[in-house]
């Protein structure tokens, strides 16, 4: 079975239900990962887990070593990667508690190392990846099918707007993003997705809305609101992941002689 990897976002410094086999610090040619890499099994399915913001959720979005994280997962044998992400809702039907598997994104970040190709002698040969469809269709389909199996509502598409952070956006910035076609706003969707594509990893985002985007709700966005909604979303995300890994395990058993 091709090993699945999960990158934990806000609220997921650990992955409940994961049977840990080993946990090791990893240093790559691009530096150290956000936290030690965990090898384990979720519902019997081999899985790698890495918390994007570190064990103590202390690494802000613009300081994450995305290149080290993605390189380490690929080196550890990952072929498919699910990036969990807490997001703000821009579209009217993206209210707190909604889960979404986006199919498009717009990158508003700046000054992040967004490629493994930096012109260094040790870099791999330059490749201009096709990024027309930024997320892996097969893994998106798998997530959507798992939601049906688990009887969980899941928004089947959407455009993710990746902002620099760590501050939240202004109301005017959100209005611009809405005009651009964004349904969700987050801070970690890029360059993670592009780096995964450069290494030919099947990457999909599983987003959960924890607040109305600035200007889309009543009053300012508060961390109390975000944390409360994180708690509400966590059980649903866990259930969806467990359903997906169970289906993967059963499918593998059915095809193994």
PyMOL commands that set and color helices and strands:
alter all, ss='L'
color gray80, all
select helices_A, chain A and resi 61-63+66-75+137-150+171-180+192-198+223-255
alter helices_A, ss='H'
color red, helices_A
select strands_A, chain A and resi 3-8+19-24+27-28+31-32+37-42+45-51+78-89+99-100+104-107+159-162+184-186+202-212
alter strands_A, ss='S'
color yellow, strands_A
deselect
rebuild
show_as cartoon
